[in-house]
Amino acid sequence: MTAIQGVALVTGGGAGLGRACALTLGKRGARVAVHYMKSREGAEEVVGSLKAAGADAAAFQADLTKTDEVKALVDAVIARFETIDILVNNAGDLIARQPLLSMSEEFFRSVIDVNLTSAFLVSRAVGPAMVARRSG
């Protein structure tokens, strides 16, 4: 198994696929920033598992649909780990099942924000440093 060096930011890292990504990255050598929106308990559990396996990890909260919170998240991860080398844009949510014909435009936009806009905002915040060093 190839070792992974660097710092990984895994959005939505406290559950499901994000949890699996965070655990795999950490067990292979990456230092891991585990992002969460609501599930602090899940993120802290992942961090605990990573630390028990010898990995360096920490949990970070942010609403990724808000530019200022994304900036604060990236700043906090860099303050803790000095860089972000790997980005796993995993955060997303079904929010609720609603029939298309009764779905409000506001609800539709919230689904788009959580599942698409968040990935754009985080990539835009993390990308410039990766482009500058030609790695990431």
N, CA, C and O atoms as CSV, one atom per row, in Angstrom:
chain,resi,resn,atom,element,x,y,z
A,1,MET,N,N,0.848,-1.176,0.000
A,1,MET,CA,C,0.000,0.000,0.000
A,1,MET,C,C,0.893,1.239,0.000
A,1,MET,O,O,1.797,1.361,0.827
A,2,THR,N,N,0.639,2.143,-0.919
A,2,THR,CA,C,1.422,3.355,-1.057
A,2,THR,C,C,1.111,4.328,0.068
A,2,THR,O,O,-0.052,4.550,0.405
A,3,ALA,N,N,2.150,4.902,0.644
A,3,ALA,CA,C,1.969,5.900,1.697
A,3,ALA,C,C,1.538,7.227,1.080
A,3,ALA,O,O,1.934,7.567,-0.034
A,4,ILE,N,N,0.736,7.955,1.809
A,4,ILE,CA,C,0.265,9.269,1.371
A,4,ILE,C,C,0.857,10.306,2.315
A,4,ILE,O,O,0.738,10.200,3.535
A,5,GLN,N,N,1.488,11.296,1.731
A,5,GLN,CA,C,2.060,12.367,2.533
A,5,GLN,C,C,1.222,13.617,2.340
A,5,GLN,O,O,0.590,13.792,1.298
A,6,GLY,N,N,1.215,14.468,3.319
A,6,GLY,CA,C,0.525,15.731,3.197
A,6,GLY,C,C,-0.719,15.810,4.056
A,6,GLY,O,O,-1.008,14.936,4.873
A,7,VAL,N,N,-1.439,16.890,3.838
A,7,VAL,CA,C,-2.644,17.184,4.610
A,7,VAL,C,C,-3.863,17.053,3.708
A,7,VAL,O,O,-3.916,17.632,2.623
A,8,ALA,N,N,-4.837,16.288,4.171
A,8,ALA,CA,C,-6.083,16.104,3.432
A,8,ALA,C,C,-7.220,16.789,4.169
A,8,ALA,O,O,-7.396,16.600,5.373
A,9,LEU,N,N,-7.991,17.585,3.439
A,9,LEU,CA,C,-9.241,18.147,3.953
A,9,LEU,C,C,-10.365,17.318,3.351
A,9,LEU,O,O,-10.532,17.274,2.132
A,10,VAL,N,N,-11.133,16.663,4.209
A,10,VAL,CA,C,-12.258,15.851,3.761
A,10,VAL,C,C,-13.531,16.529,4.234
A,10,VAL,O,O,-13.828,16.540,5.428
A,11,THR,N,N,-14.284,17.097,3.297
A,11,THR,CA,C,-15.545,17.729,3.676
A,11,THR,C,C,-16.586,16.637,3.894
A,11,THR,O,O,-16.610,15.628,3.189
A,12,GLY,N,N,-17.438,16.860,4.880
A,12,GLY,CA,C,-18.415,15.832,5.230
A,12,GLY,C,C,-17.727,14.568,5.700
A,12,GLY,O,O,-18.174,13.461,5.399
A,13,GLY,N,N,-16.643,14.730,6.435
A,13,GLY,CA,C,-15.807,13.603,6.824
A,13,GLY,C,C,-16.264,12.822,8.035
A,13,GLY,O,O,-15.588,11.878,8.443
A,14,GLY,N,N,-17.384,13.183,8.618
A,14,GLY,CA,C,-17.833,12.517,9.830
A,14,GLY,C,C,-18.747,11.327,9.623
A,14,GLY,O,O,-19.111,10.653,10.587
A,15,ALA,N,N,-19.127,11.055,8.373
A,15,ALA,CA,C,-20.068,9.953,8.132
A,15,ALA,C,C,-19.925,9.438,6.707
A,15,ALA,O,O,-19.376,10.114,5.837
A,16,GLY,N,N,-20.424,8.239,6.488
A,16,GLY,CA,C,-20.532,7.671,5.150
A,16,GLY,C,C,-19.232,7.622,4.381
A,16,GLY,O,O,-18.188,7.242,4.910
A,17,LEU,N,N,-19.313,8.016,3.117
A,17,LEU,CA,C,-18.155,7.983,2.233
A,17,LEU,C,C,-17.041,8.907,2.731
A,17,LEU,O,O,-15.865,8.557,2.630
A,18,GLY,N,N,-17.389,10.069,3.261
A,18,GLY,CA,C,-16.381,10.984,3.795
A,18,GLY,C,C,-15.606,10.365,4.939
A,18,GLY,O,O,-14.390,10.530,5.036
A,19,ARG,N,N,-16.306,9.657,5.799
A,19,ARG,CA,C,-15.661,8.952,6.902
A,19,ARG,C,C,-14.678,7.922,6.367
A,19,ARG,O,O,-13.544,7.840,6.839
A,20,ALA,N,N,-15.106,7.139,5.388
A,20,ALA,CA,C,-14.234,6.121,4.801
A,20,ALA,C,C,-13.007,6.758,4.163
A,20,ALA,O,O,-11.900,6.239,4.301
A,21,CYS,N,N,-13.189,7.874,3.467
A,21,CYS,CA,C,-12.056,8.573,2.851
A,21,CYS,C,C,-11.087,9.082,3.910
A,21,CYS,O,O,-9.875,8.901,3.788
A,22,ALA,N,N,-11.618,9.716,4.944
A,22,ALA,CA,C,-10.773,10.259,6.010
A,22,ALA,C,C,-9.973,9.154,6.689
A,22,ALA,O,O,-8.772,9.301,6.917
A,23,LEU,N,N,-10.639,8.051,7.012
A,23,LEU,CA,C,-9.944,6.947,7.678
A,23,LEU,C,C,-8.878,6.330,6.783
A,23,LEU,O,O,-7.777,6.029,7.245
A,24,THR,N,N,-9.195,6.141,5.520
A,24,THR,CA,C,-8.218,5.565,4.589
A,24,THR,C,C,-7.022,6.480,4.409
A,24,THR,O,O,-5.880,6.024,4.462
A,25,LEU,N,N,-7.266,7.765,4.196
A,25,LEU,CA,C,-6.166,8.714,4.027
A,25,LEU,C,C,-5.276,8.748,5.260
A,25,LEU,O,O,-4.050,8.714,5.149
A,26,GLY,N,N,-5.895,8.815,6.436
A,26,GLY,CA,C,-5.120,8.858,7.673
A,26,GLY,C,C,-4.322,7.594,7.916
A,26,GLY,O,O,-3.167,7.661,8.337
A,27,LYS,N,N,-4.914,6.453,7.658
A,27,LYS,CA,C,-4.212,5.188,7.871
A,27,LYS,C,C,-3.075,4.992,6.879
A,27,LYS,O,O,-2.170,4.191,7.115
A,28,ARG,N,N,-3.123,5.722,5.772
A,28,ARG,CA,C,-2.044,5.634,4.783
A,28,ARG,C,C,-1.022,6.738,4.945
A,28,ARG,O,O,-0.115,6.859,4.121
A,29,GLY,N,N,-1.146,7.555,5.998
A,29,GLY,CA,C,-0.100,8.513,6.319
A,29,GLY,C,C,-0.453,9.972,6.231
A,29,GLY,O,O,0.317,10.808,6.704
A,30,ALA,N,N,-1.581,10.319,5.647
A,30,ALA,CA,C,-1.948,11.731,5.552
A,30,ALA,C,C,-2.371,12.261,6.914
A,30,ALA,O,O,-2.896,11.524,7.749
A,31,ARG,N,N,-2.137,13.538,7.122
A,31,ARG,CA,C,-2.732,14.249,8.241
A,31,ARG,C,C,-4.103,14.691,7.744
A,31,ARG,O,O,-4.226,15.141,6.605
A,32,VAL,N,N,-5.146,14.570,8.587
A,32,VAL,CA,C,-6.501,14.722,8.084
A,32,VAL,C,C,-7.296,15.784,8.841
A,32,VAL,O,O,-7.403,15.758,10.067
A,33,ALA,N,N,-7.846,16.717,8.069
A,33,ALA,CA,C,-8.790,17.699,8.583
A,33,ALA,C,C,-10.174,17.168,8.253
A,33,ALA,O,O,-10.539,17.060,7.082
A,34,VAL,N,N,-10.941,16.838,9.275
A,34,VAL,CA,C,-12.275,16.253,9.109
A,34,VAL,C,C,-13.305,17.364,9.274
A,34,VAL,O,O,-13.518,17.871,10.375
A,35,HIS,N,N,-13.939,17.734,8.167
A,35,HIS,CA,C,-14.960,18.776,8.205
A,35,HIS,C,C,-16.323,18.172,8.566
A,35,HIS,O,O,-16.628,17.031,8.220
A,36,TYR,N,N,-17.117,18.959,9.259
A,36,TYR,CA,C,-18.514,18.603,9.514
A,36,TYR,C,C,-19.354,19.873,9.525
A,36,TYR,O,O,-18.854,20.970,9.771
A,37,MET,N,N,-20.627,19.698,9.256
A,37,MET,CA,C,-21.579,20.812,9.334
A,37,MET,C,C,-22.367,20.709,10.639
A,37,MET,O,O,-22.375,21.639,11.446
A,38,LYS,N,N,-23.036,19.556,10.836
A,38,LYS,CA,C,-23.900,19.372,12.001
A,38,LYS,C,C,-23.399,18.287,12.948
A,38,LYS,O,O,-23.603,18.389,14.157
A,39,SER,N,N,-22.765,17.276,12.434
A,39,SER,CA,C,-22.418,16.101,13.228
A,39,SER,C,C,-21.025,16.174,13.847
A,39,SER,O,O,-20.092,15.499,13.415
A,40,ARG,N,N,-20.919,17.008,14.862
A,40,ARG,CA,C,-19.638,17.107,15.560
A,40,ARG,C,C,-19.250,15.747,16.140
A,40,ARG,O,O,-18.085,15.354,16.097
A,41,GLU,N,N,-20.237,15.036,16.682
A,41,GLU,CA,C,-19.972,13.735,17.295
A,41,GLU,C,C,-19.351,12.764,16.281
A,41,GLU,O,O,-18.389,12.067,16.601
A,42,GLY,N,N,-19.893,12.719,15.074
A,42,GLY,CA,C,-19.360,11.841,14.036
A,42,GLY,C,C,-17.944,12.223,13.655
A,42,GLY,O,O,-17.080,11.358,13.507
A,43,ALA,N,N,-17.703,13.523,13.496
A,43,ALA,CA,C,-16.363,13.993,13.130
A,43,ALA,C,C,-15.363,13.684,14.235
A,43,ALA,O,O,-14.245,13.251,13.958
A,44,GLU,N,N,-15.757,13.904,15.479
A,44,GLU,CA,C,-14.855,13.618,16.597
A,44,GLU,C,C,-14.571,12.124,16.715
A,44,GLU,O,O,-13.474,11.729,17.109
A,45,GLU,N,N,-15.557,11.293,16.376
A,45,GLU,CA,C,-15.333,9.845,16.383
A,45,GLU,C,C,-14.288,9.461,15.334
A,45,GLU,O,O,-13.408,8.642,15.602
A,46,VAL,N,N,-14.385,10.052,14.138
A,46,VAL,CA,C,-13.404,9.783,13.086
A,46,VAL,C,C,-12.020,10.255,13.525
A,46,VAL,O,O,-11.033,9.542,13.345
A,47,VAL,N,N,-11.947,11.438,14.093
A,47,VAL,CA,C,-10.667,11.958,14.584
A,47,VAL,C,C,-10.095,11.024,15.643
A,47,VAL,O,O,-8.901,10.726,15.623
A,48,GLY,N,N,-10.935,10.558,16.571
A,48,GLY,CA,C,-10.478,9.619,17.600
A,48,GLY,C,C,-9.940,8.330,17.002
A,48,GLY,O,O,-8.910,7.820,17.443
A,49,SER,N,N,-10.629,7.803,16.004
A,49,SER,CA,C,-10.173,6.578,15.333
A,49,SER,C,C,-8.840,6.806,14.634
A,49,SER,O,O,-7.957,5.949,14.676
A,50,LEU,N,N,-8.696,7.956,13.995
A,50,LEU,CA,C,-7.446,8.266,13.310
A,50,LEU,C,C,-6.295,8.412,14.296
A,50,LEU,O,O,-5.203,7.892,14.068
A,51,LYS,N,N,-6.542,9.114,15.378
A,51,LYS,CA,C,-5.489,9.286,16.389
A,51,LYS,C,C,-5.110,7.945,17.002
A,51,LYS,O,O,-3.932,7.697,17.260
A,52,ALA,N,N,-6.087,7.079,17.239
A,52,ALA,CA,C,-5.803,5.750,17.791
A,52,ALA,C,C,-4.941,4.937,16.837
A,52,ALA,O,O,-4.177,4.075,17.269
A,53,ALA,N,N,-5.062,5.210,15.540
A,53,ALA,CA,C,-4.258,4.513,14.530
A,53,ALA,C,C,-2.919,5.204,14.292
A,53,ALA,O,O,-2.136,4.766,13.449
A,54,GLY,N,N,-2.652,6.285,15.031
A,54,GLY,CA,C,-1.377,6.980,14.921
A,54,GLY,C,C,-1.360,8.150,13.957
A,54,GLY,O,O,-0.297,8.712,13.693
A,55,ALA,N,N,-2.502,8.526,13.429
A,55,ALA,CA,C,-2.566,9.642,12.476
A,55,ALA,C,C,-2.807,10.962,13.205
A,55,ALA,O,O,-3.359,10.989,14.305
A,56,ASP,N,N,-2.386,12.043,12.577
A,56,ASP,CA,C,-2.646,13.384,13.072
A,56,ASP,C,C,-3.950,13.847,12.430
A,56,ASP,O,O,-4.061,13.859,11.204
A,57,ALA,N,N,-4.930,14.227,13.234
A,57,ALA,CA,C,-6.232,14.616,12.708
A,57,ALA,C,C,-6.905,15.614,13.631
A,57,ALA,O,O,-6.628,15.670,14.830
A,58,ALA,N,N,-7.798,16.401,13.043
A,58,ALA,CA,C,-8.591,17.358,13.818
A,58,ALA,C,C,-9.905,17.601,13.095
A,58,ALA,O,O,-9.989,17.451,11.877
A,59,ALA,N,N,-10.933,17.979,13.855
A,59,ALA,CA,C,-12.263,18.251,13.304
A,59,ALA,C,C,-12.473,19.759,13.169
A,59,ALA,O,O,-11.990,20.545,13.985
A,60,PHE,N,N,-13.204,20.143,12.120
A,60,PHE,CA,C,-13.476,21.543,11.832
A,60,PHE,C,C,-14.923,21.688,11.374
A,60,PHE,O,O,-15.394,20.909,10.545
A,61,GLN,N,N,-15.630,22.683,11.912
A,61,GLN,CA,C,-17.029,22.916,11.566
A,61,GLN,C,C,-17.141,24.095,10.613
A,61,GLN,O,O,-16.435,25.091,10.769
A,62,ALA,N,N,-18.024,23.986,9.627
A,62,ALA,CA,C,-18.316,25.117,8.739
A,62,ALA,C,C,-19.542,24.803,7.906
A,62,ALA,O,O,-19.819,23.647,7.586
A,63,ASP,N,N,-20.276,25.859,7.557
A,63,ASP,CA,C,-21.359,25.768,6.587
A,63,ASP,C,C,-20.733,26.089,5.233
A,63,ASP,O,O,-20.406,27.243,4.956
A,64,LEU,N,N,-20.568,25.082,4.398
A,64,LEU,CA,C,-19.860,25.247,3.139
A,64,LEU,C,C,-20.655,25.963,2.067
A,64,LEU,O,O,-20.165,26.132,0.950
A,65,THR,N,N,-21.863,26.385,2.376
A,65,THR,CA,C,-22.645,27.170,1.425
A,65,THR,C,C,-22.405,28.664,1.626
A,65,THR,O,O,-22.967,29.493,0.910
A,66,LYS,N,N,-21.563,29.001,2.609
A,66,LYS,CA,C,-21.297,30.401,2.934
A,66,LYS,C,C,-19.810,30.701,2.734
A,66,LYS,O,O,-18.951,30.102,3.381
A,67,THR,N,N,-19.528,31.621,1.844
A,67,THR,CA,C,-18.149,31.952,1.483
A,67,THR,C,C,-17.296,32.298,2.691
A,67,THR,O,O,-16.155,31.845,2.789
A,68,ASP,N,N,-17.827,33.091,3.613
A,68,ASP,CA,C,-17.032,33.492,4.775
A,68,ASP,C,C,-16.706,32.298,5.677
A,68,ASP,O,O,-15.629,32.257,6.272
A,69,GLU,N,N,-17.607,31.337,5.785
A,69,GLU,CA,C,-17.326,30.158,6.601
A,69,GLU,C,C,-16.332,29.231,5.907
A,69,GLU,O,O,-15.517,28.588,6.568
A,70,VAL,N,N,-16.396,29.161,4.592
A,70,VAL,CA,C,-15.406,28.369,3.849
A,70,VAL,C,C,-14.021,28.968,4.048
A,70,VAL,O,O,-13.057,28.244,4.297
A,71,LYS,N,N,-13.921,30.287,3.938
A,71,LYS,CA,C,-12.627,30.954,4.154
A,71,LYS,C,C,-12.119,30.687,5.569
A,71,LYS,O,O,-10.941,30.386,5.760
A,72,ALA,N,N,-12.998,30.795,6.555
A,72,ALA,CA,C,-12.601,30.541,7.945
A,72,ALA,C,C,-12.157,29.089,8.125
A,72,ALA,O,O,-11.199,28.819,8.850
A,73,LEU,N,N,-12.844,28.160,7.474
A,73,LEU,CA,C,-12.451,26.746,7.544
A,73,LEU,C,C,-11.057,26.554,6.979
A,73,LEU,O,O,-10.199,25.964,7.635
A,74,VAL,N,N,-10.821,27.042,5.778
A,74,VAL,CA,C,-9.513,26.890,5.139
A,74,VAL,C,C,-8.430,27.549,5.988
A,74,VAL,O,O,-7.357,26.976,6.178
A,75,ASP,N,N,-8.700,28.740,6.495
A,75,ASP,CA,C,-7.731,29.422,7.366
A,75,ASP,C,C,-7.436,28.596,8.618
A,75,ASP,O,O,-6.281,28.498,9.033
A,76,ALA,N,N,-8.465,28.004,9.224
A,76,ALA,CA,C,-8.286,27.194,10.438
A,76,ALA,C,C,-7.482,25.927,10.145
A,76,ALA,O,O,-6.617,25.544,10.933
A,77,VAL,N,N,-7.762,25.283,9.024
A,77,VAL,CA,C,-7.004,24.078,8.660
A,77,VAL,C,C,-5.544,24.431,8.415
A,77,VAL,O,O,-4.649,23.717,8.865
A,78,ILE,N,N,-5.299,25.526,7.705
A,78,ILE,CA,C,-3.918,25.944,7.438
A,78,ILE,C,C,-3.224,26.362,8.728
A,78,ILE,O,O,-2.036,26.088,8.900
A,79,ALA,N,N,-3.940,27.019,9.637
A,79,ALA,CA,C,-3.343,27.384,10.930
A,79,ALA,C,C,-2.932,26.143,11.709
A,79,ALA,O,O,-1.908,26.153,12.391
A,80,ARG,N,N,-3.707,25.089,11.618
A,80,ARG,CA,C,-3.430,23.845,12.354
A,80,ARG,C,C,-2.392,22.964,11.660
A,80,ARG,O,O,-1.508,22.410,12.314
A,81,PHE,N,N,-2.499,22.835,10.327
A,81,PHE,CA,C,-1.654,21.893,9.592
A,81,PHE,C,C,-0.647,22.544,8.644
A,81,PHE,O,O,0.203,21.846,8.091
A,82,GLU,N,N,-0.721,23.859,8.442
A,82,GLU,CA,C,0.170,24.658,7.607
A,82,GLU,C,C,-0.135,24.630,6.115
A,82,GLU,O,O,0.315,25.518,5.390
A,83,THR,N,N,-0.876,23.652,5.636
A,83,THR,CA,C,-1.173,23.548,4.210
A,83,THR,C,C,-2.381,22.643,4.002
A,83,THR,O,O,-2.863,22.004,4.938
A,84,ILE,N,N,-2.858,22.599,2.774
A,84,ILE,CA,C,-3.852,21.606,2.357
A,84,ILE,C,C,-3.335,21.052,1.030
A,84,ILE,O,O,-3.244,21.775,0.038
A,85,ASP,N,N,-3.003,19.777,1.024
A,85,ASP,CA,C,-2.441,19.135,-0.163
A,85,ASP,C,C,-3.478,18.326,-0.938
A,85,ASP,O,O,-3.362,18.147,-2.151
A,86,ILE,N,N,-4.485,17.844,-0.230
A,86,ILE,CA,C,-5.499,16.970,-0.817
A,86,ILE,C,C,-6.867,17.504,-0.405
A,86,ILE,O,O,-7.101,17.797,0.767
A,87,LEU,N,N,-7.757,17.627,-1.370
A,87,LEU,CA,C,-9.128,18.034,-1.074
A,87,LEU,C,C,-10.072,16.943,-1.533
A,87,LEU,O,O,-10.068,16.554,-2.700
A,88,VAL,N,N,-10.883,16.452,-0.606
A,88,VAL,CA,C,-11.951,15.511,-0.937
A,88,VAL,C,C,-13.261,16.268,-0.731
A,88,VAL,O,O,-13.714,16.448,0.399
A,89,ASN,N,N,-13.861,16.709,-1.834
A,89,ASN,CA,C,-15.124,17.448,-1.807
A,89,ASN,C,C,-16.259,16.444,-1.695
A,89,ASN,O,O,-16.857,16.060,-2.700
A,90,ASN,N,N,-16.551,16.027,-0.488
A,90,ASN,CA,C,-17.533,14.985,-0.250
A,90,ASN,C,C,-18.843,15.496,0.348
A,90,ASN,O,O,-19.863,14.812,0.260
A,91,ALA,N,N,-18.835,16.664,0.942
A,91,ALA,CA,C,-20.022,17.155,1.654
A,91,ALA,C,C,-21.232,17.225,0.734
A,91,ALA,O,O,-21.129,17.631,-0.424
A,92,GLY,N,N,-22.357,16.830,1.260
A,92,GLY,CA,C,-23.605,16.890,0.518
A,92,GLY,C,C,-24.723,16.343,1.386
A,92,GLY,O,O,-24.476,15.715,2.415
A,93,ASP,N,N,-25.944,16.586,0.967
A,93,ASP,CA,C,-27.080,16.143,1.764
A,93,ASP,C,C,-28.316,16.078,0.874
A,93,ASP,O,O,-28.514,16.922,-0.001
A,94,LEU,N,N,-29.121,15.090,1.105
A,94,LEU,CA,C,-30.401,14.974,0.406
A,94,LEU,C,C,-31.365,16.046,0.922
A,94,LEU,O,O,-32.283,16.446,0.206
A,95,ILE,N,N,-31.167,16.503,2.132
A,95,ILE,CA,C,-31.982,17.473,2.851
A,95,ILE,C,C,-33.352,16.881,3.162
A,95,ILE,O,O,-33.678,16.677,4.331
A,96,ALA,N,N,-34.148,16.607,2.155
A,96,ALA,CA,C,-35.453,15.968,2.340
A,96,ALA,C,C,-35.957,15.513,0.978
A,96,ALA,O,O,-35.625,16.104,-0.050
A,97,ARG,N,N,-36.746,14.476,0.981
A,97,ARG,CA,C,-37.362,14.020,-0.269
A,97,ARG,C,C,-38.623,14.848,-0.503
A,97,ARG,O,O,-39.508,14.926,0.350
A,98,GLN,N,N,-38.676,15.456,-1.670
A,98,GLN,CA,C,-39.855,16.241,-2.031
A,98,GLN,C,C,-40.196,15.972,-3.494
A,98,GLN,O,O,-39.300,15.910,-4.336
A,99,PRO,N,N,-41.466,15.815,-3.799
A,99,PRO,CA,C,-41.862,15.636,-5.198
A,99,PRO,C,C,-41.545,16.908,-5.998
A,99,PRO,O,O,-41.756,18.019,-5.513
A,100,LEU,N,N,-41.050,16.741,-7.193
A,100,LEU,CA,C,-40.662,17.859,-8.043
A,100,LEU,C,C,-41.775,18.888,-8.208
A,100,LEU,O,O,-41.524,20.091,-8.134
A,101,LEU,N,N,-42.987,18.430,-8.428
A,101,LEU,CA,C,-44.076,19.364,-8.723
A,101,LEU,C,C,-44.517,20.193,-7.530
A,101,LEU,O,O,-45.182,21.216,-7.696
A,102,SER,N,N,-44.153,19.762,-6.323
A,102,SER,CA,C,-44.501,20.562,-5.142
A,102,SER,C,C,-43.270,21.211,-4.504
A,102,SER,O,O,-43.381,21.870,-3.471
A,103,MET,N,N,-42.108,21.026,-5.113
A,103,MET,CA,C,-40.862,21.582,-4.573
A,103,MET,C,C,-40.790,23.081,-4.837
A,103,MET,O,O,-41.035,23.542,-5.952
A,104,SER,N,N,-40.452,23.828,-3.799
A,104,SER,CA,C,-40.291,25.270,-3.971
A,104,SER,C,C,-38.926,25.568,-4.597
A,104,SER,O,O,-37.990,24.774,-4.503
A,105,GLU,N,N,-38.846,26.721,-5.228
A,105,GLU,CA,C,-37.575,27.153,-5.806
A,105,GLU,C,C,-36.535,27.341,-4.703
A,105,GLU,O,O,-35.359,27.029,-4.892
A,106,GLU,N,N,-36.965,27.843,-3.568
A,106,GLU,CA,C,-36.056,28.049,-2.434
A,106,GLU,C,C,-35.458,26.713,-1.973
A,106,GLU,O,O,-34.256,26.630,-1.721
A,107,PHE,N,N,-36.284,25.676,-1.864
A,107,PHE,CA,C,-35.793,24.367,-1.458
A,107,PHE,C,C,-34.817,23.826,-2.499
A,107,PHE,O,O,-33.755,23.313,-2.146
A,108,PHE,N,N,-35.168,23.936,-3.773
A,108,PHE,CA,C,-34.292,23.460,-4.845
A,108,PHE,C,C,-32.934,24.152,-4.766
A,108,PHE,O,O,-31.897,23.502,-4.898
A,109,ARG,N,N,-32.937,25.456,-4.554
A,109,ARG,CA,C,-31.668,26.191,-4.457
A,109,ARG,C,C,-30.850,25.734,-3.241
A,109,ARG,O,O,-29.621,25.700,-3.309
A,110,SER,N,N,-31.506,25.388,-2.141
A,110,SER,CA,C,-30.762,24.899,-0.966
A,110,SER,C,C,-30.099,23.559,-1.270
A,110,SER,O,O,-28.982,23.309,-0.817
A,111,VAL,N,N,-30.768,22.696,-2.030
A,111,VAL,CA,C,-30.174,21.416,-2.430
A,111,VAL,C,C,-28.954,21.660,-3.316
A,111,VAL,O,O,-27.908,21.041,-3.124
A,112,ILE,N,N,-29.090,22.553,-4.275
A,112,ILE,CA,C,-27.976,22.887,-5.167
A,112,ILE,C,C,-26.813,23.482,-4.364
A,112,ILE,O,O,-25.657,23.131,-4.600
A,113,ASP,N,N,-27.107,24.369,-3.431
A,113,ASP,CA,C,-26.047,24.981,-2.624
A,113,ASP,C,C,-25.276,23.947,-1.814
A,113,ASP,O,O,-24.046,23.976,-1.781
A,114,VAL,N,N,-25.987,23.039,-1.163
A,114,VAL,CA,C,-25.326,22.040,-0.318
A,114,VAL,C,C,-24.506,21.067,-1.154
A,114,VAL,O,O,-23.417,20.667,-0.745
A,115,ASN,N,N,-25.013,20.685,-2.313
A,115,ASN,CA,C,-24.374,19.627,-3.084
A,115,ASN,C,C,-23.435,20.095,-4.190
A,115,ASN,O,O,-22.542,19.349,-4.591
A,116,LEU,N,N,-23.619,21.309,-4.689
A,116,LEU,CA,C,-22.770,21.794,-5.773
A,116,LEU,C,C,-22.014,23.071,-5.426
A,116,LEU,O,O,-20.797,23.144,-5.595
A,117,THR,N,N,-22.727,24.063,-4.948
A,117,THR,CA,C,-22.071,25.332,-4.633
A,117,THR,C,C,-20.982,25.137,-3.593
A,117,THR,O,O,-19.930,25.771,-3.672
A,118,SER,N,N,-21.220,24.269,-2.624
A,118,SER,CA,C,-20.209,24.017,-1.590
A,118,SER,C,C,-18.904,23.518,-2.195
A,118,SER,O,O,-17.829,23.966,-1.798
A,119,ALA,N,N,-18.983,22.598,-3.149
A,119,ALA,CA,C,-17.767,22.075,-3.790
A,119,ALA,C,C,-17.038,23.182,-4.546
A,119,ALA,O,O,-15.809,23.255,-4.510
A,120,PHE,N,N,-17.786,24.039,-5.227
A,120,PHE,CA,C,-17.192,25.177,-5.921
A,120,PHE,C,C,-16.475,26.106,-4.941
A,120,PHE,O,O,-15.327,26.488,-5.169
A,121,LEU,N,N,-17.156,26.469,-3.846
A,121,LEU,CA,C,-16.575,27.412,-2.891
A,121,LEU,C,C,-15.308,26.861,-2.234
A,121,LEU,O,O,-14.324,27.583,-2.077
A,122,VAL,N,N,-15.333,25.590,-1.852
A,122,VAL,CA,C,-14.150,25.007,-1.206
A,122,VAL,C,C,-13.008,24.874,-2.209
A,122,VAL,O,O,-11.861,25.179,-1.883
A,123,SER,N,N,-13.305,24.426,-3.413
A,123,SER,CA,C,-12.261,24.300,-4.445
A,123,SER,C,C,-11.644,25.663,-4.748
A,123,SER,O,O,-10.428,25.782,-4.900
A,124,ARG,N,N,-12.480,26.674,-4.834
A,124,ARG,CA,C,-11.986,28.027,-5.106
A,124,ARG,C,C,-11.106,28.538,-3.969
A,124,ARG,O,O,-10.138,29.259,-4.210
A,125,ALA,N,N,-11.435,28.170,-2.740
A,125,ALA,CA,C,-10.644,28.631,-1.591
A,125,ALA,C,C,-9.322,27.885,-1.461
A,125,ALA,O,O,-8.317,28.468,-1.052
A,126,VAL,N,N,-9.315,26.603,-1.804
A,126,VAL,CA,C,-8.121,25.769,-1.642
A,126,VAL,C,C,-7.237,25.798,-2.893
A,126,VAL,O,O,-6.017,25.668,-2.800
A,127,GLY,N,N,-7.855,25.968,-4.047
A,127,GLY,CA,C,-7.167,25.854,-5.328
A,127,GLY,C,C,-5.975,26.750,-5.574
A,127,GLY,O,O,-4.960,26.263,-6.072
A,128,PRO,N,N,-6.036,28.033,-5.253
A,128,PRO,CA,C,-4.906,28.905,-5.596
A,128,PRO,C,C,-3.561,28.438,-5.032
A,128,PRO,O,O,-2.549,28.514,-5.729
A,129,ALA,N,N,-3.530,27.967,-3.808
A,129,ALA,CA,C,-2.262,27.497,-3.233
A,129,ALA,C,C,-1.781,26.241,-3.949
A,129,ALA,O,O,-0.580,26.068,-4.154
A,130,MET,N,N,-2.706,25.364,-4.331
A,130,MET,CA,C,-2.317,24.145,-5.056
A,130,MET,C,C,-1.774,24.502,-6.442
A,130,MET,O,O,-0.776,23.931,-6.883
A,131,VAL,N,N,-2.413,25.426,-7.114
A,131,VAL,CA,C,-1.951,25.862,-8.433
A,131,VAL,C,C,-0.571,26.521,-8.325
A,131,VAL,O,O,0.314,26.267,-9.143
A,132,ALA,N,N,-0.402,27.363,-7.316
A,132,ALA,CA,C,0.875,28.054,-7.132
A,132,ALA,C,C,2.036,27.088,-6.912
A,132,ALA,O,O,3.136,27.317,-7.416
A,133,ARG,N,N,1.802,26.021,-6.171
A,133,ARG,CA,C,2.895,25.075,-5.932
A,133,ARG,C,C,2.891,23.909,-6.934
A,133,ARG,O,O,3.716,22.998,-6.857
A,134,ARG,N,N,1.933,23.967,-7.879
A,134,ARG,CA,C,1.821,22.960,-8.943
A,134,ARG,C,C,1.672,21.552,-8.387
A,134,ARG,O,O,2.242,20.587,-8.897
A,135,SER,N,N,0.877,21.473,-7.313
A,135,SER,CA,C,0.648,20.185,-6.664
A,135,SER,C,C,-0.624,20.268,-5.842
A,135,SER,O,O,-0.916,21.294,-5.227
A,136,GLY,N,N,-1.368,19.189,-5.839
A,136,GLY,CA,C,-2.576,19.140,-5.022
A,136,GLY,C,C,-3.706,18.477,-5.746
A,136,GLY,O,O,-4.801,18.353,-5.199
